[in-house]
Amino acid sequence: MCYNQGMTKLTLALVVLAATAALSATSDDFQTAEKTWRDKRQARLKSDSGWLTLVGLHWLQPGENAFGSDPANPVPLPAGKAPGKAGVLVLEGGTVRLKPEPAAGLTIEGKPASEQVLGDDMAEKTDVVKLGDLSFFIVKRGDRLGVRVKDAKSPLLQSFKGLDYFPADPKWRVTATFVPYEKPREVEIPTVLGTTDTMTAPGLVRFTVAGHEYTLEPVVEDPKDPSLWFIFKDATSGKDTYVAGRFLYSDMPKDGKVVVDFNQAYNPPCAFTPYATCPLPPKENILPIRVEAGEKAFAGGHH
């Protein structure tokens, strides 16, 4: 009897130990996955083409727009990084033609740049013009065309100390129910430019936090490589997190479910630079709760 009781206690102890170990392993896996995601996020941000390198956004006027380090140019480039006049961008008929100064040293895809029409960021191929640390390309926003300038050694990138996060917490990795629309809806998404972009919303996601039910409406940015893009605000916005809200991506629904990991909510480009053209959360995506998960406000950025 004592032997059996001893065995029962031992078995029970082993079961508890195994369950604790399993929970610990699951927790370790979760923390590792979140750290991996954060490391990748920071690497993207710090890359030569990341948002920390953005140093200019200049809207073009019809006709000739000279560019170079002379601040009088319609498209000024950072001082000391380009000739006073490096060339001209000609806007006509909805296209932009590059006319480089022969001695300026501009390149496209590693070859000396010649006079040509530049593919914008909405075209099948975006032409990126390079000059030393600098690069620029044409952006199309509605009926406006502009020049986005990047500097691989920008002051913001050089002074970057890292991102700040809420502690990763499994309670903010929620499994939501996907509620599809009868057919995908075209929705108007406001932007920081005061314009609206039309995007496609396939349905709603419904989830529960602390016993209360909430919904968010994601959009699909690229039908060729679909994922759900959430542009949202919550009660931390403007306090602990960026005032204009945050972004979050999830995989497309599987068996009617969507995993929404708020630990991977992150700042839009506008949190770092005044030269981005970010979408803003639609009113349907303003949550009345504090989502204490994901990226906090960026201390060294644009407010």
ZADO-1210 file (C-alpha; in nm, 4 decimals, padded with zeros to 6 digits):
<atoms>
<atom x="00.0000" y="00.0000" z="00.0000" code="MET" pos="1"/>
<atom x="00.2727" y="00.2407" z="00.0999" code="CYS" pos="2"/>
<atom x="00.4662" y="00.1338" z="-00.2067" code="TYR" pos="3"/>
<atom x="00.1653" y="00.2061" z="-00.4311" code="ASN" pos="4"/>
<atom x="00.1030" y="00.5386" z="-00.2579" code="GLN" pos="5"/>
<atom x="00.4691" y="00.6257" z="-00.3065" code="GLY" pos="6"/>
<atom x="00.4436" y="00.5362" z="-00.6745" code="MET" pos="7"/>
<atom x="00.1246" y="00.7437" z="-00.7112" code="THR" pos="8"/>
<atom x="00.2935" y="01.0462" z="-00.5551" code="LYS" pos="9"/>
<atom x="00.5988" y="00.9918" z="-00.7726" code="LEU" pos="10"/>
<atom x="00.3818" y="00.9556" z="-01.0866" code="THR" pos="11"/>
<atom x="00.1900" y="01.2715" z="-00.9942" code="LEU" pos="12"/>
<atom x="00.5148" y="01.4598" z="-00.9333" code="ALA" pos="13"/>
<atom x="00.6487" y="01.3438" z="-01.2722" code="LEU" pos="14"/>
<atom x="00.3253" y="01.4494" z="-01.4489" code="VAL" pos="15"/>
<atom x="00.3416" y="01.7958" z="-01.2866" code="VAL" pos="16"/>
<atom x="00.7105" y="01.8230" z="-01.3753" code="LEU" pos="17"/>
<atom x="00.6423" y="01.7211" z="-01.7383" code="ALA" pos="18"/>
<atom x="00.3535" y="01.9693" z="-01.7668" code="ALA" pos="19"/>
<atom x="00.5694" y="02.2484" z="-01.6185" code="THR" pos="20"/>
<atom x="00.8515" y="02.1626" z="-01.8599" code="ALA" pos="21"/>
<atom x="00.6072" y="02.1634" z="-02.1545" code="ALA" pos="22"/>
<atom x="00.4677" y="02.5026" z="-02.0503" code="LEU" pos="23"/>
<atom x="00.8187" y="02.6378" z="-02.0069" code="SER" pos="24"/>
<atom x="00.9219" y="02.5070" z="-02.3507" code="ALA" pos="25"/>
<atom x="00.6102" y="02.6626" z="-02.5082" code="THR" pos="26"/>
<atom x="00.6879" y="02.9922" z="-02.3348" code="SER" pos="27"/>
<atom x="01.0523" y="02.9726" z="-02.4500" code="ASP" pos="28"/>
<atom x="00.9364" y="02.9037" z="-02.8091" code="ASP" pos="29"/>
<atom x="00.7014" y="03.2032" z="-02.7937" code="PHE" pos="30"/>
<atom x="00.9715" y="03.4395" z="-02.6609" code="GLN" pos="31"/>
<atom x="01.2226" y="03.3107" z="-02.9200" code="THR" pos="32"/>
<atom x="00.9723" y="03.3637" z="-03.2037" code="ALA" pos="33"/>
<atom x="00.8952" y="03.7182" z="-03.0868" code="GLU" pos="34"/>
<atom x="01.2663" y="03.8038" z="-03.0492" code="LYS" pos="35"/>
<atom x="01.3370" y="03.6691" z="-03.4002" code="THR" pos="36"/>
<atom x="01.0576" y="03.8870" z="-03.5401" code="TRP" pos="37"/>
<atom x="01.1904" y="04.1964" z="-03.3591" code="ARG" pos="38"/>
<atom x="01.5470" y="04.1341" z="-03.4792" code="ASP" pos="39"/>
<atom x="01.4248" y="04.1093" z="-03.8401" code="LYS" pos="40"/>
<atom x="01.2136" y="04.4226" z="-03.7991" code="ARG" pos="41"/>
<atom x="01.5133" y="04.6196" z="-03.6716" code="GLN" pos="42"/>
<atom x="01.7388" y="04.4851" z="-03.9493" code="ALA" pos="43"/>
<atom x="01.4868" y="04.5990" z="-04.2141" code="ARG" pos="44"/>
<atom x="01.4607" y="04.9422" z="-04.0531" code="LEU" pos="45"/>
<atom x="01.8416" y="04.9813" z="-04.0420" code="LYS" pos="46"/>
<atom x="01.9043" y="04.8559" z="-04.3954" code="SER" pos="47"/>
<atom x="02.0264" y="05.0872" z="-04.6727" code="ASP" pos="48"/>
<atom x="01.6716" y="05.1043" z="-04.8062" code="SER" pos="49"/>
<atom x="01.5016" y="05.1273" z="-04.4632" code="GLY" pos="50"/>
<atom x="01.2898" y="05.4189" z="-04.3427" code="TRP" pos="51"/>
<atom x="01.5723" y="05.5618" z="-04.1297" code="LEU" pos="52"/>
<atom x="01.7547" y="05.6568" z="-04.4505" code="THR" pos="53"/>
<atom x="01.4740" y="05.8793" z="-04.5815" code="LEU" pos="54"/>
<atom x="01.5886" y="06.2441" z="-04.5995" code="VAL" pos="55"/>
<atom x="01.3528" y="06.4117" z="-04.8458" code="GLY" pos="56"/>
<atom x="01.0183" y="06.4107" z="-05.0247" code="LEU" pos="57"/>
<atom x="00.9674" y="06.6786" z="-05.2907" code="HIS" pos="58"/>
<atom x="00.6538" y="06.7147" z="-05.5042" code="TRP" pos="59"/>
<atom x="00.7251" y="06.7969" z="-05.8678" code="LEU" pos="60"/>
<atom x="00.5778" y="07.0865" z="-06.0645" code="GLN" pos="61"/>
<atom x="00.4958" y="07.0562" z="-06.4370" code="PRO" pos="62"/>
<atom x="00.8038" y="07.1244" z="-06.6521" code="GLY" pos="63"/>
<atom x="01.1668" y="07.1262" z="-06.5372" code="GLU" pos="64"/>
<atom x="01.2615" y="07.0566" z="-06.1724" code="ASN" pos="65"/>
<atom x="01.6362" y="07.0953" z="-06.1138" code="ALA" pos="66"/>
<atom x="01.7954" y="06.8771" z="-05.8446" code="PHE" pos="67"/>
<atom x="02.1272" y="06.9025" z="-05.6603" code="GLY" pos="68"/>
<atom x="02.2795" y="07.0324" z="-05.3367" code="SER" pos="69"/>
<atom x="02.1980" y="07.3991" z="-05.4146" code="ASP" pos="70"/>
<atom x="01.9109" y="07.4704" z="-05.1689" code="PRO" pos="71"/>
<atom x="01.7456" y="07.6908" z="-05.4348" code="ALA" pos="72"/>
<atom x="01.6712" y="07.3807" z="-05.6456" code="ASN" pos="73"/>
<atom x="01.3062" y="07.2641" z="-05.6499" code="PRO" pos="74"/>
<atom x="01.4520" y="06.9230" z="-05.5484" code="VAL" pos="75"/>
<atom x="01.7327" y="06.9991" z="-05.2997" code="PRO" pos="76"/>
<atom x="01.9721" y="06.7172" z="-05.2082" code="LEU" pos="77"/>
<atom x="02.1746" y="06.7040" z="-04.8822" code="PRO" pos="78"/>
<atom x="02.4670" y="06.9469" z="-04.8680" code="ALA" pos="79"/>
<atom x="02.8052" y="06.7987" z="-04.9539" code="GLY" pos="80"/>
<atom x="02.6540" y="06.4860" z="-05.1074" code="LYS" pos="81"/>
<atom x="02.5869" y="06.6070" z="-05.4635" code="ALA" pos="82"/>
<atom x="02.6912" y="06.8759" z="-05.7119" code="PRO" pos="83"/>
<atom x="02.5042" y="07.2068" z="-05.6899" code="GLY" pos="84"/>
<atom x="02.3058" y="07.0959" z="-05.9936" code="LYS" pos="85"/>
<atom x="02.3102" y="06.7241" z="-06.0700" code="ALA" pos="86"/>
<atom x="02.0360" y="06.7252" z="-06.3319" code="GLY" pos="87"/>
<atom x="01.6747" y="06.8018" z="-06.4113" code="VAL" pos="88"/>
<atom x="01.3510" y="06.6047" z="-06.3689" code="LEU" pos="89"/>
<atom x="01.0970" y="06.6946" z="-06.6365" code="VAL" pos="90"/>
<atom x="00.7320" y="06.6331" z="-06.5447" code="LEU" pos="91"/>
<atom x="00.4989" y="06.6206" z="-06.8422" code="GLU" pos="92"/>
<atom x="00.2024" y="06.4077" z="-06.9430" code="GLY" pos="93"/>
<atom x="00.2049" y="06.2131" z="-06.6154" code="GLY" pos="94"/>
<atom x="00.5630" y="06.0911" z="-06.6573" code="THR" pos="95"/>
<atom x="00.8989" y="06.2071" z="-06.5224" code="VAL" pos="96"/>
<atom x="01.2041" y="06.2227" z="-06.7495" code="ARG" pos="97"/>
<atom x="01.5549" y="06.2317" z="-06.6053" code="LEU" pos="98"/>
<atom x="01.8085" y="06.4652" z="-06.7718" code="LYS" pos="99"/>
<atom x="02.1356" y="06.4142" z="-06.5801" code="PRO" pos="100"/>
<atom x="02.4306" y="06.6526" z="-06.5865" code="GLU" pos="101"/>
<atom x="02.7023" y="06.4497" z="-06.7660" code="PRO" pos="102"/>
<atom x="02.9672" y="06.5093" z="-06.4951" code="ALA" pos="103"/>
<atom x="02.7353" y="06.4478" z="-06.1961" code="ALA" pos="104"/>
<atom x="02.8056" y="06.0726" z="-06.1734" code="GLY" pos="105"/>
<atom x="02.4430" y="05.9493" z="-06.1528" code="LEU" pos="106"/>
<atom x="02.3868" y="05.5754" z="-06.2017" code="THR" pos="107"/>
<atom x="02.0882" y="05.3435" z="-06.2471" code="ILE" pos="108"/>
<atom x="02.1447" y="04.9716" z="-06.1773" code="GLU" pos="109"/>
<atom x="02.5196" y="05.0336" z="-06.1632" code="GLY" pos="110"/>
<atom x="02.5408" y="05.1947" z="-06.5079" code="LYS" pos="111"/>
<atom x="02.5819" y="05.5649" z="-06.5888" code="PRO" pos="112"/>
<atom x="02.2377" y="05.7265" z="-06.6056" code="ALA" pos="113"/>
<atom x="02.1286" y="05.8680" z="-06.9401" code="SER" pos="114"/>
<atom x="01.8216" y="06.0704" z="-07.0347" code="GLU" pos="115"/>
<atom x="01.5197" y="05.8463" z="-06.9785" code="GLN" pos="116"/>
<atom x="01.1675" y="05.8241" z="-06.8381" code="VAL" pos="117"/>
<atom x="01.1782" y="05.6963" z="-06.4771" code="LEU" pos="118"/>
<atom x="00.9435" y="05.4191" z="-06.3628" code="GLY" pos="119"/>
<atom x="00.7673" y="05.5337" z="-06.0417" code="ASP" pos="120"/>
<atom x="00.6941" y="05.3262" z="-05.7304" code="ASP" pos="121"/>
<atom x="00.3556" y="05.2194" z="-05.8708" code="MET" pos="122"/>
<atom x="00.5066" y="05.0949" z="-06.1991" code="ALA" pos="123"/>
<atom x="00.6085" y="04.7359" z="-06.2694" code="GLU" pos="124"/>
<atom x="00.9708" y="04.8467" z="-06.2311" code="LYS" pos="125"/>
<atom x="01.0818" y="05.1376" z="-06.0116" code="THR" pos="126"/>
<atom x="01.3957" y="05.3100" z="-06.1391" code="ASP" pos="127"/>
<atom x="01.6310" y="05.4056" z="-05.8539" code="VAL" pos="128"/>
<atom x="01.8866" y="05.6764" z="-05.9331" code="VAL" pos="129"/>
<atom x="02.2077" y="05.6637" z="-05.7229" code="LYS" pos="130"/>
<atom x="02.4757" y="05.9190" z="-05.6436" code="LEU" pos="131"/>
<atom x="02.7287" y="05.8192" z="-05.3742" code="GLY" pos="132"/>
<atom x="02.5389" y="05.7646" z="-05.0469" code="ASP" pos="133"/>
<atom x="02.2233" y="05.9109" z="-05.2021" code="LEU" pos="134"/>
<atom x="01.9461" y="05.7432" z="-05.3983" code="SER" pos="135"/>
<atom x="01.6128" y="05.8716" z="-05.5190" code="PHE" pos="136"/>
<atom x="01.3075" y="05.7475" z="-05.7054" code="PHE" pos="137"/>
<atom x="00.9722" y="05.8796" z="-05.8191" code="ILE" pos="138"/>
<atom x="00.6634" y="05.8235" z="-05.6018" code="VAL" pos="139"/>
<atom x="00.3071" y="05.8476" z="-05.7306" code="LYS" pos="140"/>
<atom x="00.0328" y="05.9471" z="-05.4864" code="ARG" pos="141"/>
<atom x="-00.3033" y="06.0033" z="-05.6499" code="GLY" pos="142"/>
<atom x="-00.2367" y="06.2478" z="-05.9328" code="ASP" pos="143"/>
<atom x="00.0820" y="06.3845" z="-05.7709" code="ARG" pos="144"/>
<atom x="00.4361" y="06.2790" z="-05.8562" code="LEU" pos="145"/>
<atom x="00.7258" y="06.3400" z="-05.6201" code="GLY" pos="146"/>
<atom x="01.0864" y="06.2457" z="-05.5488" code="VAL" pos="147"/>
<atom x="01.1748" y="06.0362" z="-05.2442" code="ARG" pos="148"/>
<atom x="01.5395" y="06.0861" z="-05.1424" code="VAL" pos="149"/>
<atom x="01.7378" y="05.8426" z="-04.9262" code="LYS" pos="150"/>
<atom x="02.0834" y="05.8698" z="-04.7703" code="ASP" pos="151"/>
<atom x="02.2537" y="05.5423" z="-04.6722" code="ALA" pos="152"/>
<atom x="02.4444" y="05.7411" z="-04.4052" code="LYS" pos="153"/>
<atom x="02.1586" y="05.9625" z="-04.2864" code="SER" pos="154"/>
<atom x="02.1941" y="06.1382" z="-03.9475" code="PRO" pos="155"/>
<atom x="01.8875" y="05.9484" z="-03.8159" code="LEU" pos="156"/>
<atom x="02.0358" y="05.6102" z="-03.9090" code="LEU" pos="157"/>
<atom x="02.3746" y="05.7049" z="-03.7602" code="GLN" pos="158"/>
<atom x="02.2132" y="05.8057" z="-03.4278" code="SER" pos="159"/>
<atom x="01.9653" y="05.5139" z="-03.4106" code="PHE" pos="160"/>
<atom x="01.9765" y="05.3392" z="-03.0698" code="LYS" pos="161"/>
<atom x="01.7088" y="05.0746" z="-03.1232" code="GLY" pos="162"/>
<atom x="01.3361" y="05.0245" z="-03.0740" code="LEU" pos="163"/>
<atom x="01.1362" y="05.0062" z="-02.7524" code="ASP" pos="164"/>
<atom x="00.8702" y="04.7377" z="-02.6931" code="TYR" pos="165"/>
<atom x="00.6156" y="04.6243" z="-02.4394" code="PHE" pos="166"/>
<atom x="00.7231" y="04.2870" z="-02.2936" code="PRO" pos="167"/>
<atom x="00.6112" y="04.0067" z="-02.5280" code="ALA" pos="168"/>
<atom x="00.2970" y="03.8500" z="-02.3792" code="ASP" pos="169"/>
<atom x="00.1122" y="03.5404" z="-02.5121" code="PRO" pos="170"/>
<atom x="-00.2235" y="03.6928" z="-02.4092" code="LYS" pos="171"/>
<atom x="-00.1854" y="03.9413" z="-02.6963" code="TRP" pos="172"/>
<atom x="-00.1422" y="03.6641" z="-02.9535" code="ARG" pos="173"/>
<atom x="-00.5095" y="03.6030" z="-03.0222" code="VAL" pos="174"/>
<atom x="-00.6842" y="03.3552" z="-03.2489" code="THR" pos="175"/>
<atom x="-00.9597" y="03.5520" z="-03.4189" code="ALA" pos="176"/>
<atom x="-01.2596" y="03.4421" z="-03.6238" code="THR" pos="177"/>
<atom x="-01.2618" y="03.5633" z="-03.9834" code="PHE" pos="178"/>
<atom x="-01.6004" y="03.6924" z="-04.1000" code="VAL" pos="179"/>
<atom x="-01.5801" y="03.7231" z="-04.4808" code="PRO" pos="180"/>
<atom x="-01.7826" y="03.9779" z="-04.6746" code="TYR" pos="181"/>
<atom x="-02.0116" y="03.8394" z="-04.9433" code="GLU" pos="182"/>
<atom x="-01.7657" y="03.9979" z="-05.1838" code="LYS" pos="183"/>
<atom x="-01.4518" y="04.1994" z="-05.0932" code="PRO" pos="184"/>
<atom x="-01.5284" y="04.5672" z="-05.0260" code="ARG" pos="185"/>
<atom x="-01.3433" y="04.8690" z="-05.1605" code="GLU" pos="186"/>
<atom x="-01.2700" y="05.0892" z="-04.8562" code="VAL" pos="187"/>
<atom x="-01.1369" y="05.4429" z="-04.8302" code="GLU" pos="188"/>
<atom x="-00.8226" y="05.4683" z="-04.6144" code="ILE" pos="189"/>
<atom x="-00.7185" y="05.8227" z="-04.5102" code="PRO" pos="190"/>
<atom x="-00.3513" y="05.9269" z="-04.5374" code="THR" pos="191"/>
<atom x="-00.1270" y="06.1820" z="-04.3659" code="VAL" pos="192"/>
<atom x="-00.1326" y="06.3819" z="-04.6926" code="LEU" pos="193"/>
<atom x="-00.5032" y="06.4525" z="-04.6421" code="GLY" pos="194"/>
<atom x="-00.5902" y="06.2243" z="-04.9342" code="THR" pos="195"/>
<atom x="-00.7582" y="05.8839" z="-04.9345" code="THR" pos="196"/>
<atom x="-00.6391" y="05.5545" z="-05.0830" code="ASP" pos="197"/>
<atom x="-00.8815" y="05.2889" z="-05.2009" code="THR" pos="198"/>
<atom x="-00.7946" y="04.9433" z="-05.0686" code="MET" pos="199"/>
<atom x="-00.9677" y="04.6041" z="-05.0663" code="THR" pos="200"/>
<atom x="-01.1112" y="04.4616" z="-04.7415" code="ALA" pos="201"/>
<atom x="-01.2012" y="04.0899" z="-04.7611" code="PRO" pos="202"/>
<atom x="-01.3926" y="04.0788" z="-04.4303" code="GLY" pos="203"/>
<atom x="-01.3706" y="04.1416" z="-04.0563" code="LEU" pos="204"/>
<atom x="-01.1777" y="03.9636" z="-03.7829" code="VAL" pos="205"/>
<atom x="-01.3534" y="03.9143" z="-03.4503" code="ARG" pos="206"/>
<atom x="-01.1538" y="03.8434" z="-03.1340" code="PHE" pos="207"/>
<atom x="-01.1877" y="03.8442" z="-02.7561" code="THR" pos="208"/>
<atom x="-00.9615" y="04.0147" z="-02.5011" code="VAL" pos="209"/>
<atom x="-01.0331" y="03.9890" z="-02.1272" code="ALA" pos="210"/>
<atom x="-01.3860" y="03.8624" z="-02.1972" code="GLY" pos="211"/>
<atom x="-01.4807" y="04.1468" z="-02.4342" code="HIS" pos="212"/>
<atom x="-01.5295" y="04.1068" z="-02.8091" code="GLU" pos="213"/>
<atom x="-01.3750" y="04.3438" z="-03.0659" code="TYR" pos="214"/>
<atom x="-01.3490" y="04.3610" z="-03.4445" code="THR" pos="215"/>
<atom x="-01.0894" y="04.4974" z="-03.6872" code="LEU" pos="216"/>
<atom x="-01.1142" y="04.5375" z="-04.0636" code="GLU" pos="217"/>
<atom x="-00.7920" y="04.4392" z="-04.2432" code="PRO" pos="218"/>
<atom x="-00.7070" y="04.5220" z="-04.6048" code="VAL" pos="219"/>
<atom x="-00.5124" y="04.3219" z="-04.8632" code="VAL" pos="220"/>
<atom x="-00.2262" y="04.5313" z="-04.9998" code="GLU" pos="221"/>
<atom x="-00.0932" y="04.2992" z="-05.2710" code="ASP" pos="222"/>
<atom x="-00.3304" y="04.0399" z="-05.4240" code="PRO" pos="223"/>
<atom x="-00.0273" y="03.8563" z="-05.5752" code="LYS" pos="224"/>
<atom x="00.1228" y="03.8021" z="-05.2285" code="ASP" pos="225"/>
<atom x="-00.1809" y="03.8332" z="-05.0023" code="PRO" pos="226"/>
<atom x="-00.1723" y="03.8918" z="-04.6289" code="SER" pos="227"/>
<atom x="-00.4039" y="04.0783" z="-04.3934" code="LEU" pos="228"/>
<atom x="-00.2865" y="04.4314" z="-04.3126" code="TRP" pos="229"/>
<atom x="-00.4296" y="04.5938" z="-04.0004" code="PHE" pos="230"/>
<atom x="-00.3976" y="04.9727" z="-03.9667" code="ILE" pos="231"/>
<atom x="-00.5227" y="05.0445" z="-03.6143" code="PHE" pos="232"/>
<atom x="-00.5203" y="05.2723" z="-03.3123" code="LYS" pos="233"/>
<atom x="-00.5920" y="05.1892" z="-02.9491" code="ASP" pos="234"/>
<atom x="-00.6006" y="05.3630" z="-02.6108" code="ALA" pos="235"/>
<atom x="-00.2172" y="05.3673" z="-02.5918" code="THR" pos="236"/>
<atom x="-00.1913" y="05.5781" z="-02.9131" code="SER" pos="237"/>
<atom x="-00.0428" y="05.9188" z="-02.8392" code="GLY" pos="238"/>
<atom x="00.0662" y="05.8041" z="-02.4917" code="LYS" pos="239"/>
<atom x="00.2900" y="05.4953" z="-02.4967" code="ASP" pos="240"/>
<atom x="00.2651" y="05.4337" z="-02.8706" code="THR" pos="241"/>
<atom x="00.2780" y="05.6448" z="-03.1859" code="TYR" pos="242"/>
<atom x="-00.0043" y="05.9001" z="-03.2000" code="VAL" pos="243"/>
<atom x="-00.1264" y="05.8060" z="-03.5493" code="ALA" pos="244"/>
<atom x="-00.1553" y="05.4336" z="-03.4762" code="GLY" pos="245"/>
<atom x="00.0349" y="05.1198" z="-03.5723" code="ARG" pos="246"/>
<atom x="00.0547" y="04.8500" z="-03.8404" code="PHE" pos="247"/>
<atom x="00.0222" y="04.4740" z="-03.8041" code="LEU" pos="248"/>
<atom x="00.0273" y="04.1915" z="-04.0586" code="TYR" pos="249"/>
<atom x="-00.1294" y="03.8461" z="-04.0292" code="SER" pos="250"/>
<atom x="-00.1454" y="03.5441" z="-04.2566" code="ASP" pos="251"/>
<atom x="-00.4603" y="03.4962" z="-04.4627" code="MET" pos="252"/>
<atom x="-00.7439" y="03.3058" z="-04.2882" code="PRO" pos="253"/>
<atom x="-00.7110" y="02.9314" z="-04.2454" code="LYS" pos="254"/>
<atom x="-01.0220" y="02.7271" z="-04.1616" code="ASP" pos="255"/>
<atom x="-01.2007" y="03.0513" z="-04.0762" code="GLY" pos="256"/>
<atom x="-00.9367" y="03.1570" z="-03.8218" code="LYS" pos="257"/>
<atom x="-00.6707" y="03.4293" z="-03.8173" code="VAL" pos="258"/>
<atom x="-00.3828" y="03.4573" z="-03.5698" code="VAL" pos="259"/>
<atom x="-00.3474" y="03.8257" z="-03.4760" code="VAL" pos="260"/>
<atom x="-00.0238" y="03.8774" z="-03.2828" code="ASP" pos="261"/>
<atom x="-00.0355" y="04.2275" z="-03.1331" code="PHE" pos="262"/>
<atom x="00.3192" y="04.1679" z="-03.0027" code="ASN" pos="263"/>
<atom x="00.4182" y="04.2301" z="-03.3652" code="GLN" pos="264"/>
<atom x="00.2349" y="04.5631" z="-03.3981" code="ALA" pos="265"/>
<atom x="00.4845" y="04.8221" z="-03.5200" code="TYR" pos="266"/>
<atom x="00.5250" y="05.1907" z="-03.5966" code="ASN" pos="267"/>
<atom x="00.4422" y="05.3217" z="-03.9435" code="PRO" pos="268"/>
<atom x="00.7214" y="05.5023" z="-04.1331" code="PRO" pos="269"/>
<atom x="00.5740" y="05.8401" z="-04.0303" code="CYS" pos="270"/>
<atom x="00.6859" y="05.7702" z="-03.6721" code="ALA" pos="271"/>
<atom x="01.0467" y="05.8003" z="-03.7932" code="PHE" pos="272"/>
<atom x="01.0392" y="06.0592" z="-04.0702" code="THR" pos="273"/>
<atom x="00.8247" y="06.3495" z="-04.1962" code="PRO" pos="274"/>
<atom x="00.8960" y="06.2330" z="-04.5542" code="TYR" pos="275"/>
<atom x="00.6703" y="05.9248" z="-04.5559" code="ALA" pos="276"/>
<atom x="00.3140" y="05.9121" z="-04.6894" code="THR" pos="277"/>
<atom x="00.1415" y="05.6830" z="-04.4387" code="CYS" pos="278"/>
<atom x="-00.2149" y="05.5549" z="-04.4348" code="PRO" pos="279"/>
<atom x="-00.4125" y="05.6285" z="-04.1172" code="LEU" pos="280"/>
<atom x="-00.6494" y="05.3969" z="-03.9277" code="PRO" pos="281"/>
<atom x="-01.0111" y="05.4104" z="-04.0469" code="PRO" pos="282"/>
<atom x="-01.2602" y="05.4821" z="-03.7675" code="LYS" pos="283"/>
<atom x="-01.3643" y="05.1132" z="-03.7651" code="GLU" pos="284"/>
<atom x="-01.0133" y="05.0246" z="-03.6496" code="ASN" pos="285"/>
<atom x="-00.9907" y="05.2435" z="-03.3391" code="ILE" pos="286"/>
<atom x="-00.9963" y="05.0044" z="-03.0424" code="LEU" pos="287"/>
<atom x="-01.1262" y="05.1380" z="-02.7085" code="PRO" pos="288"/>
<atom x="-00.8758" y="04.9292" z="-02.5083" code="ILE" pos="289"/>
<atom x="-00.5072" y="04.9636" z="-02.4256" code="ARG" pos="290"/>
<atom x="-00.3147" y="04.7189" z="-02.6436" code="VAL" pos="291"/>
<atom x="-00.0032" y="04.6944" z="-02.4257" code="GLU" pos="292"/>
<atom x="00.1886" y="04.4914" z="-02.6820" code="ALA" pos="293"/>
<atom x="00.4270" y="04.5547" z="-02.9687" code="GLY" pos="294"/>
<atom x="00.6365" y="04.8568" z="-03.0539" code="GLU" pos="295"/>
<atom x="00.6249" y="05.1701" z="-02.8393" code="LYS" pos="296"/>
<atom x="00.6639" y="05.5278" z="-02.9636" code="ALA" pos="297"/>
<atom x="01.0049" y="05.6008" z="-03.1188" code="PHE" pos="298"/>
<atom x="01.1865" y="05.8511" z="-02.8977" code="ALA" pos="299"/>
<atom x="01.4211" y="05.9823" z="-03.1667" code="GLY" pos="300"/>
<atom x="01.1676" y="06.0104" z="-03.4444" code="GLY" pos="301"/>
<atom x="00.9237" y="06.2464" z="-03.6076" code="HIS" pos="302"/>
<atom x="00.6195" y="06.3543" z="-03.4034" code="HIS" pos="303"/>
</atoms>
